[in-house]
Amino acid sequence: MSEEPLLISDVQARVVAELGRIAPVTDELGRRFAAAGEEIALVGGPVRDAMLGRLQNDLDFTTSATPEVTEKLLKGWADATWDIGRAFGTIGSRRGEWQVEITTYRSEAYDPSSRKPTVQYGDSLVGDLARRDFTVNSMALSLPGQQLEDPFGGIVDLAHQVLRTPGRPEDSFSDDPLRMMRAARFSAQLGFAVAPEVVAAMTDMAERITIVSAERVRDELVKIIVSPDPVRGLRLLVDTGLADHVLPELPALALERDEHHRHKDVYEHTLIVLEQSIDLEDRLADLTGGGPDFVSRFAALMHDVGKPKTRRFADNNVVTFHHHDVVGAKLTRKRMQALKFSKDQIDAVAQLVEQHLRFHGYGSGEWTDSAVRRYVRDAGDQLERLHVLTRADCTTRNRRKADLLRRTYDELEVRIAHLSEAEELASIRPDLDGNQIMEILGVGPGREVGLAYRHLLELRLDNGPMTEDAARAALLEWAESRGADVADA
């Protein structure tokens, strides 16, 4: 997003163009609701995005009609309707390529000790707009006439690319503390500045975010991470103290320096790694379809969170962080569990954090083929993300050192490619399966079969593929070394 203010004339021109595109939806809905004596308006994010020229196919409307009336008015127009949001006054529907949500005028607020908002219906469009988070989201287009309703100066704030609240920010954040995180999210998504009085209120009220459910906090955090400029949003969370409550591992990275034990600023290093991982995201197109990758980005953000707990000062004025990868993986898993992430996401991010230092044992190419196979085996389906994280983790300003690290990792990837082509590394298995092992050893299912399987897998990693006869001989040798009663085969 450009830092230059937008011209009001440009904003208006974009709105005209976007309204023409969505006219098949807005015109008919406007007529239907007006005929029933109800008000309806396009509202919030879609109006803002129309002014920015980035309107999608998800449209939000607000109305004087109750959900029951809205359902009746949508019959014969919508291809499908659903009422999963009925408790909040919302009826959803689909018409062709358009996803439409229509919500009754409402007001919502948190009780000081509640984790869920209470919802009450409102009685006017202006009242509905007043309860919204920021002025740029507090604009509406009344239908069917497409009259702009902007009681709080949202179009001016949008033109100047600034986030303000419709009323006092303290009142807004008291009503819904999650709006403080949304300030960081919209700043990261849109590139907008946050008004000083809003930042001040966020700082003063940061602790109030603790009454919001972990799931809602998680969802906002994900939106920040996958935004075009997540660092902008994350800095705001840290600077206001919100991160102390929702992601305390991040501000903890701002380790104190002293004149004797010099080391990199881990917090700044982490943000650079995140930015560099985003620059490498095109390598993950097969995983993401070309969009932002939360797992890769969050692993970059968390990769060094073990450093504060493992920092030690050596006698020779060197600071060390031994085993920060393992400690960091545990901290990452604990934080993601607290935020109610899925098991798959937790496992993927924690695995990347734990393995992000593995490459540094490669030296200048000293790894054997066996070590390369183990690197691939341990990375599993996170190998491409591990490539991205490892490359992004180089933030040295020493050009010669950076070039050497890049060339060395290039070489490792070439070796992985060659071994993969020859040995199908992505699906490494022993050269005998469980049934063959049981047949050769003359045993049934049990612990001995698992031990034999793992022994053959280690041989496969050490030596590469074996013929069936060689694998059979190796299995029998292993069994005899254990004193097993091997069947005559």
C-alpha positions in Angstrom: 0.0 0.0 0.0 1.4 3.4 -0.9 2.2 5.8 1.9 0.9 8.7 -0.3 -2.7 9.9 0.6 -5.3 8.9 -1.8 -7.3 11.5 -3.7 -11.1 11.5 -2.9 -11.8 11.7 -6.6 -9.8 8.5 -7.2 -11.7 6.8 -4.3 -15.1 7.8 -5.8 -14.1 6.6 -9.3 -13.2 3.2 -7.8 -16.5 3.0 -6.0 -18.4 3.7 -9.2 -16.5 0.9 -11.1 -17.0 -1.6 -8.3 -20.7 -0.8 -7.8 -21.3 -1.5 -11.5 -19.7 -5.0 -11.0 -21.9 -5.8 -8.0 -25.1 -4.2 -9.3 -26.8 -7.6 -10.1 -26.7 -8.3 -6.3 -27.3 -4.8 -4.8 -30.0 -3.7 -7.1 -32.3 -6.7 -6.6 -31.7 -6.9 -2.8 -32.4 -3.1 -2.5 -35.7 -3.4 -4.3 -36.8 -6.5 -2.3 -36.1 -5.0 1.1 -37.5 -1.6 0.2 -40.7 -3.2 -1.1 -41.1 -4.9 2.3 -40.6 -1.5 4.1 -37.1 -2.5 5.3 -33.8 -0.7 5.1 -30.7 -2.4 3.7 -27.2 -1.2 3.1 -23.9 -2.5 1.9 -21.6 -2.0 4.9 -18.1 -2.2 6.4 -15.3 -4.0 4.7 -16.9 -4.3 1.2 -17.5 -0.5 1.1 -13.9 0.1 2.2 -12.5 -2.4 -0.3 -14.6 -0.9 -3.1 -13.0 2.4 -2.4 -9.5 0.7 -2.6 -10.4 -1.1 -5.8 -10.0 -4.6 -4.2 -13.6 -5.7 -3.6 -14.0 -9.5 -3.5 -17.1 -11.6 -4.0 -18.0 -11.7 -0.3 -20.5 -9.0 0.5 -21.8 -7.8 3.9 -25.1 -6.0 4.4 -26.9 -4.5 7.4 -30.6 -4.2 7.6 -33.5 -3.1 9.8 -35.1 -6.5 9.1 -35.0 -9.3 11.7 -33.3 -12.6 10.6 -36.8 -14.2 10.1 -37.8 -11.4 7.7 -34.5 -11.5 5.9 -34.9 -15.3 5.3 -38.3 -14.7 3.8 -37.0 -11.9 1.5 -34.2 -14.1 0.3 -36.5 -16.9 -0.9 -36.7 -17.0 -4.7 -33.5 -14.9 -5.0 -30.7 -16.8 -3.3 -29.4 -20.1 -4.6 -28.9 -21.3 -1.0 -29.3 -19.8 2.5 -27.9 -20.7 5.9 -28.5 -19.4 9.4 -25.3 -20.5 11.3 -25.0 -16.8 12.4 -28.6 -16.4 13.5 -27.5 -15.8 17.2 -25.7 -12.7 16.0 -28.6 -11.6 13.7 -26.9 -12.9 10.5 -28.4 -14.8 7.6 -26.0 -16.1 5.0 -26.7 -16.8 1.3 -25.2 -17.5 -2.0 -26.3 -16.1 -5.4 -24.1 -17.4 -8.2 -20.5 -16.4 -7.5 -21.5 -14.1 -4.7 -21.5 -14.9 -1.0 -23.8 -12.6 0.9 -24.3 -12.1 4.7 -27.1 -9.9 5.9 -27.1 -8.8 9.6 -29.8 -7.0 11.5 -28.8 -3.6 12.9 -27.1 -4.5 16.2 -24.9 -3.4 19.1 -22.6 -5.7 21.0 -20.4 -5.3 24.1 -18.4 -7.3 26.6 -19.4 -7.5 30.2 -16.1 -6.6 32.1 -15.6 -10.3 33.0 -17.1 -12.0 30.0 -15.3 -13.9 27.2 -18.2 -13.6 24.8 -20.0 -10.5 23.5 -23.7 -9.9 24.3 -25.7 -9.0 21.2 -28.7 -6.7 21.0 -30.5 -5.5 17.9 -30.2 -1.8 17.0 -32.8 0.5 15.4 -30.8 2.6 13.0 -28.0 2.5 10.4 -26.0 5.2 12.1 -26.3 3.3 15.4 -25.0 0.2 13.7 -22.1 2.1 12.1 -21.2 3.7 15.5 -20.5 0.3 17.0 -18.0 -0.8 14.3 -14.3 -1.0 14.9 -12.7 1.8 12.7 -14.0 4.7 10.7 -12.9 3.1 7.4 -15.2 0.2 8.3 -18.0 2.4 9.4 -19.3 3.5 6.0 -22.3 2.2 4.2 -24.1 2.4 0.9 -27.9 2.6 1.4 -29.9 0.6 -1.2 -31.4 0.8 -3.6 -30.2 4.4 -4.2 -26.5 3.7 -3.4 -26.3 6.7 -1.1 -23.0 6.9 0.9 -23.5 7.0 4.6 -20.3 8.2 6.3 -21.1 9.8 9.7 -17.6 9.4 11.1 -15.4 10.6 8.3 -14.3 7.2 7.1 -13.7 8.3 3.5 -11.2 11.0 4.7 -9.4 8.6 7.0 -9.2 6.1 4.1 -7.8 8.7 1.8 -5.1 9.5 4.4 -4.6 5.8 5.1 -5.1 6.0 8.9 -7.1 3.9 11.3 -9.3 5.7 13.8 -12.3 4.6 15.9 -15.7 6.1 15.3 -15.9 7.2 19.0 -13.3 7.2 21.8 -10.9 4.3 21.3 -11.2 3.5 25.0 -14.9 2.9 24.7 -14.5 0.8 21.5 -11.8 -1.4 23.0 -13.8 -1.8 26.2 -16.8 -3.0 24.2 -14.7 -5.5 22.3 -11.0 -5.8 23.2 -10.3 -7.9 20.1 -10.5 -4.6 18.1 -7.0 -3.8 19.4 -5.7 -6.8 17.5 -7.8 -5.9 14.5 -5.9 -2.5 14.5 -2.7 -4.5 14.0 -4.3 -6.7 11.4 -5.7 -3.9 9.3 -2.4 -2.0 9.5 -0.6 -5.2 8.2 -3.2 -5.9 5.6 -3.8 -2.4 4.2 -0.5 -0.6 5.1 -2.4 2.0 7.1 -1.0 4.0 10.0 -2.8 3.7 13.4 -3.8 7.0 14.9 -1.8 8.1 18.0 -4.8 8.1 20.3 -5.7 4.6 19.1 -2.1 3.4 19.9 -2.2 5.0 23.3 -5.5 3.3 24.1 -4.2 -0.1 23.0 -1.1 0.4 25.2 -3.2 1.4 28.2 -5.8 -1.4 27.8 -3.6 -4.2 26.5 -4.3 -6.5 29.4 -8.0 -6.4 28.6 -7.3 -8.7 25.6 -7.0 -11.6 28.1 -10.8 -11.8 28.4 -11.2 -12.7 24.7 -11.3 -16.4 23.8 -8.2 -18.1 22.6 -9.9 -19.0 19.3 -10.7 -15.4 18.4 -7.2 -14.2 19.3 -5.8 -17.0 17.2 -7.8 -16.1 14.2 -6.7 -12.5 14.3 -3.1 -13.6 14.8 -3.3 -15.8 11.7 -4.7 -13.0 9.7 -1.8 -10.8 10.7 0.8 -13.4 9.9 -0.6 -14.1 6.4 -1.1 -10.4 5.6 1.1 -8.6 3.0 3.2 -6.9 5.8 3.0 -9.0 9.0 6.0 -7.3 10.5 4.1 -4.0 10.6 1.3 -5.6 12.6 3.6 -7.6 14.9 5.6 -4.5 15.8 2.4 -2.8 16.8 1.5 -5.8 19.0 4.9 -5.7 20.7 5.1 -1.9 21.0 1.7 -1.6 22.7 2.2 -4.6 25.0 -0.5 -6.7 23.4 2.0 -9.3 22.5 2.9 -9.8 26.1 -0.5 -11.4 26.5 -1.1 -13.1 23.2 2.4 -14.1 22.0 4.8 -13.3 24.9 7.6 -15.3 23.3 8.0 -12.6 20.7 8.8 -9.5 22.9 11.0 -11.8 25.0 13.4 -12.0 22.0 14.4 -8.4 22.6 17.3 -9.6 24.8 19.2 -7.1 26.8 22.7 -6.3 25.5 25.7 -5.5 27.6 29.1 -4.1 26.6 31.0 -7.3 27.2 28.7 -10.0 25.7 27.7 -8.8 22.2 25.2 -10.7 20.2 22.6 -10.1 17.5 19.3 -8.5 18.4 17.3 -11.7 18.3 14.0 -9.8 18.0 15.1 -7.8 14.9 16.8 -10.9 13.5 13.5 -12.8 13.8 11.5 -10.2 12.0 14.1 -10.2 9.2 13.9 -14.0 8.9 10.1 -13.7 8.6 10.4 -11.2 5.8 13.0 -13.3 4.0 10.9 -16.4 4.3 8.0 -14.5 2.7 10.4 -13.6 -0.2 11.1 -17.3 -0.7 7.4 -18.4 -0.5 7.2 -19.0 -4.2 9.1 -22.2 -3.6 6.1 -23.4 -1.7 3.5 -22.9 -4.5 2.8 -26.6 -4.7 1.8 -26.6 -1.0 -0.1 -23.3 -0.9 -1.4 -22.8 -4.4 0.6 -19.6 -4.6 -0.9 -17.9 -1.5 0.7 -17.0 1.8 1.8 -20.0 3.9 1.0 -19.6 7.6 3.1 -22.6 8.7 6.2 -21.4 7.1 5.8 -17.8 8.3 5.0 -18.8 11.9 7.9 -21.2 12.0 10.1 -18.3 11.0 8.6 -16.1 13.7 9.1 -18.8 16.4 12.4 -20.4 15.3 14.5 -18.7 18.0 12.0 -18.4 20.8 14.2 -20.9 22.8 17.1 -18.4 23.0 16.0 -16.4 26.1 15.8 -19.6 28.2 19.1 -21.0 26.9 21.3 -17.9 26.9 24.6 -18.5 28.6 27.7 -16.2 28.9 31.0 -17.9 28.3 34.3 -16.8 29.9 35.6 -15.6 26.5 32.9 -13.0 26.1 30.8 -15.3 23.8 27.1 -15.7 24.3 25.7 -19.2 23.6 22.2 -20.6 23.1 22.8 -24.3 23.2 19.8 -26.5 22.5 17.6 -23.5 21.8 16.1 -25.4 18.9 14.7 -28.2 21.1 13.6 -25.7 23.8 12.0 -23.5 21.2 10.1 -26.4 19.7 8.6 -27.1 23.2 7.7 -23.5 23.7 6.2 -23.2 20.3 4.0 -26.3 20.9 2.9 -25.0 24.2 1.9 -21.6 22.8 0.1 -23.0 19.8 -1.8 -25.4 22.1 -2.9 -22.5 24.3 -4.1 -20.7 21.2 -6.1 -23.8 20.1 -4.3 -24.4 16.8 -4.9 -27.8 15.1 -2.6 -30.7 15.9 -1.4 -30.8 12.3 -0.4 -27.1 12.4 1.3 -27.5 15.8 3.2 -30.6 14.7 4.4 -28.9 11.5 5.6 -25.6 13.1 7.2 -27.3 16.1 9.0 -29.7 13.8 10.5 -26.9 11.7 11.6 -25.0 14.8 13.3 -28.1 16.2 15.1 -28.8 12.9 16.1 -25.3 11.8 19.7 -25.7 12.9 20.3 -29.1 11.4 21.9 -27.7 8.2 24.7 -26.1 10.2 26.2 -29.5 10.9 26.7 -29.8 7.1 29.8 -27.7 7.3 31.3 -27.3 3.8 29.8 -30.6 2.6 31.1 -33.1 5.1 27.8 -35.0 5.4 27.8 -38.5 4.1 24.9 -39.7 1.9 23.6 -41.4 5.0 23.4 -38.0 6.8 21.6 -36.5 3.8 19.1 -39.3 3.8 18.4 -38.7 7.5 18.0 -35.0 6.9 15.3 -35.8 4.4 13.7 -38.6 6.5 13.5 -36.4 9.6 12.0 -33.4 7.6 9.4 -35.6 6.1 6.6 -33.7 4.4 8.1 -30.4 5.8 11.2 -30.6 3.7 10.4 -27.7 1.3 9.4 -25.5 4.3 12.7 -26.5 6.0 14.6 -25.4 2.9 12.8 -22.0 3.1 13.4 -21.5 6.8 17.0 -22.5 6.7 17.8 -20.1 3.8 15.8 -17.3 5.5 17.7 -17.8 8.7 20.8 -16.2 7.2 20.8 -12.5 8.1 24.5 -11.8 8.2 25.6 -8.6 6.7 28.9 -10.3 5.7 28.3 -10.7 1.9 31.0 -13.4 1.6 29.6 -15.4 4.4 26.1 -15.1 3.1 27.1 -16.2 -0.4 29.0 -19.2 1.1 26.0 -20.3 3.1 23.7 -20.0 0.0 26.1 -21.9 -2.2 26.5 -24.6 0.4 22.7 -25.1 0.8 22.4 -25.1 -3.0 24.8 -28.0 -3.0 22.9 -29.8 -0.3 19.6 -29.4 -2.3 21.4 -30.8 -5.4 22.6 -33.8 -3.4 19.0 -34.3 -2.1 17.6 -34.1 -5.6 20.2 -36.7 -6.9 19.6 -39.1 -4.1 15.8 -38.6 -4.4 15.9 -39.4 -8.0 17.9 -42.6 -7.4 16.3 -43.8 -4.2 12.9 -42.2 -3.7 14.0 -40.5 -0.5 10.6 -39.0 0.2 9.2 -42.5 1.0 12.3 -44.2 2.5 11.4 -47.6 3.9 13.4 -50.7 4.8 14.0 -53.1 1.9 11.8 -55.7 3.6 8.3 -55.0 5.0 6.8 -56.3 8.2 5.3 -59.4 6.6 8.6 -60.4 5.0 10.4 -59.9 8.4 7.9 -62.1 10.2 8.2 -64.8 7.5 12.0 -64.8 7.5 12.3 -64.8 11.3 9.4 -67.2 11.8 7.7 -64.9 14.4 4.3 -63.3 14.7 3.5 -59.6 15.2 5.2 -58.0 18.2 8.1 -55.9 19.5 10.7 -58.0 17.8 9.3 -57.2 14.4 9.4 -53.4 15.2 13.0 -53.7 16.3 14.0 -55.6 13.1 12.1 -53.0 11.0 14.0 -50.1 12.6 17.3 -51.9 12.2 16.7 -52.4 8.5 15.6 -48.8 8.1 18.9 -47.7 9.7 20.8 -49.9 7.2 18.8 -48.4 4.4 19.7 -44.9 5.5 23.4 -45.8 6.0 23.9 -47.7 2.8 21.1 -46.9 0.4 18.9 -49.5 -1.3 19.7 -53.2 -0.8 18.6 -56.2 -2.8 16.1 -58.5 -1.2 18.8 -61.2 -0.7 21.2 -58.7 0.9 18.4 -57.4 3.2 17.5 -61.0 4.1 21.1 -61.8 5.0 21.4 -58.6 7.0 18.2 -59.4 8.9 19.4 -62.9 9.8 22.7 -61.6 10.9 21.0 -59.1 13.2 18.7 -61.7 14.6 21.6 -64.1 15.3 23.6 -61.3 17.0 20.7 -60.9 19.4 20.6 -64.7 20.1 17.2 -65.0 18.4 15.9 -68.5 17.5 15.8 -67.9 13.8 13.6 -70.2 11.8 15.3 -72.4 9.2 14.6 -70.6 5.9 
